[in-house]
Amino acid sequence: MTPPPPSSILDARAQAAALAAPRLGARLGGDALATLVTAAGTGVTTSNGFALTRWSADPVEDREGTLLYLKDEGSGALWSVGVEPIAPRAGRAAAAWRPGVFTLRREEHGIAATLEIAVVPGRA
């Protein structure tokens, strides 16, 4: 078996460290409609205090909520936009927050995806 090139070892170590780091998250919206999104790509949506999606807020697993998957029909490869529930293998993942918008980015299998999550002001 041929060992992986050094750059992929470093990428894998950096990704493992990112997965072990405290989770970045953001709450968007107000009382009528609110969304909490974590850097893992998980979270919950509520309306007037009632959960619209399942989520247990488990700080260890962080694998529940509304999840978005991508599939390459040609190869059959399947991955998630966030780092959970399918962690990056050869690609990269990132999360960013700015007032009112939470962004997840994922590059995997030669495909780049960006998901921006927002709650429209005045509607929440």
C-alpha positions as semicolon CSV with decimal commas, in nm:
position;residue;x (nm);y (nm);z (nm)
1;M;0,000;0,000;0,000
2;T;0,136;0,341;-0,099
3;P;0,126;0,605;0,178
4;P;-0,075;0,919;0,103
5;P;0,116;1,229;-0,003
6;P;0,219;1,459;0,286
7;S;-0,025;1,733;0,184
8;S;-0,325;1,498;0,224
9;I;-0,198;1,391;0,568
10;L;-0,183;1,756;0,675
11;D;-0,528;1,822;0,529
12;A;-0,669;1,521;0,716
13;R;-0,507;1,638;1,043
14;A;-0,640;1,993;0,996
15;Q;-0,989;1,857;0,925
16;A;-0,974;1,631;1,231
17;A;-0,872;1,930;1,445
18;A;-1,155;2,136;1,299
19;L;-1,405;1,862;1,380
20;A;-1,277;1,844;1,740
21;A;-1,284;2,223;1,791
22;P;-1,575;2,396;1,965
23;R;-1,864;2,441;1,726
24;L;-1,936;2,780;1,575
25;G;-2,305;2,852;1,549
26;A;-2,553;3,131;1,493
27;R;-2,917;3,202;1,573
28;L;-3,103;3,378;1,294
29;G;-3,450;3,532;1,314
30;G;-3,681;3,620;1,600
31;D;-3,963;3,464;1,800
32;A;-4,203;3,397;1,512
33;L;-3,938;3,210;1,309
34;A;-3,585;3,130;1,423
35;T;-3,309;2,905;1,296
36;L;-3,003;2,791;1,490
37;V;-2,727;2,663;1,262
38;T;-2,398;2,505;1,373
39;A;-2,071;2,494;1,180
40;A;-2,129;2,122;1,138
41;G;-2,431;2,206;0,925
42;T;-2,684;2,089;1,181
43;G;-2,939;2,286;1,379
44;V;-3,303;2,353;1,447
45;T;-3,585;2,572;1,318
46;T;-3,855;2,696;1,557
47;S;-4,174;2,896;1,524
48;N;-4,311;3,075;1,830
49;G;-4,111;2,843;2,053
50;F;-4,222;2,518;1,886
51;A;-3,964;2,301;1,710
52;L;-4,029;2,255;1,339
53;T;-3,731;2,019;1,301
54;R;-3,585;1,755;1,533
55;W;-3,265;1,843;1,716
56;S;-3,123;1,738;2,053
57;A;-2,840;1,993;2,086
58;D;-2,596;1,710;2,163
59;P;-2,251;1,876;2,192
60;V;-2,072;1,544;2,129
61;E;-2,254;1,406;1,826
62;D;-2,405;1,722;1,668
63;R;-2,553;1,511;1,387
64;E;-2,923;1,599;1,395
65;G;-3,140;1,858;1,230
66;T;-3,226;1,938;0,873
67;L;-2,935;1,807;0,669
68;L;-2,858;1,867;0,303
69;Y;-2,683;1,597;0,101
70;L;-2,519;1,613;-0,241
71;K;-2,476;1,315;-0,472
72;D;-2,262;1,274;-0,781
73;E;-2,487;1,067;-1,007
74;G;-2,188;0,958;-1,217
75;S;-1,975;0,812;-0,938
76;G;-2,245;0,755;-0,677
77;A;-2,044;0,956;-0,421
78;L;-2,260;1,103;-0,143
79;W;-2,164;1,379;0,103
80;S;-2,324;1,649;0,315
81;V;-2,290;2,025;0,275
82;G;-2,173;2,059;0,639
83;V;-1,906;1,846;0,805
84;E;-2,180;1,634;0,963
85;P;-2,306;1,372;0,917
86;I;-2,052;1,288;0,643
87;A;-1,712;1,438;0,728
88;P;-1,480;1,561;0,451
89;R;-1,266;1,286;0,303
90;A;-1,051;1,448;0,037
91;G;-1,226;1,785;0,019
92;R;-1,261;2,090;0,239
93;A;-1,541;2,236;0,449
94;A;-1,589;2,580;0,603
95;A;-1,849;2,776;0,795
96;A;-1,881;3,152;0,830
97;W;-2,120;3,394;0,996
98;R;-2,205;3,755;0,925
99;P;-2,503;3,944;1,068
100;G;-2,818;3,775;0,946
101;V;-2,651;3,506;0,732
102;F;-2,476;3,176;0,808
103;T;-2,277;3,021;0,522
104;L;-2,159;2,662;0,477
105;R;-1,906;2,579;0,204
106;R;-1,795;2,235;0,097
107;E;-1,567;2,111;-0,180
108;E;-1,574;1,738;-0,238
109;H;-1,526;1,515;-0,545
110;G;-1,444;1,818;-0,763
111;I;-1,775;1,989;-0,681
112;A;-1,798;2,315;-0,485
113;A;-2,120;2,395;-0,297
114;T;-2,222;2,703;-0,097
115;L;-2,532;2,716;0,123
116;E;-2,641;3,051;0,268
117;I;-2,901;3,036;0,544
118;A;-3,094;3,349;0,638
119;V;-3,425;3,458;0,790
120;V;-3,571;3,762;0,617
121;P;-3,587;4,062;0,859
122;G;-3,941;4,163;0,947
123;R;-4,070;3,814;0,869
124;A;-3,930;3,650;1,179
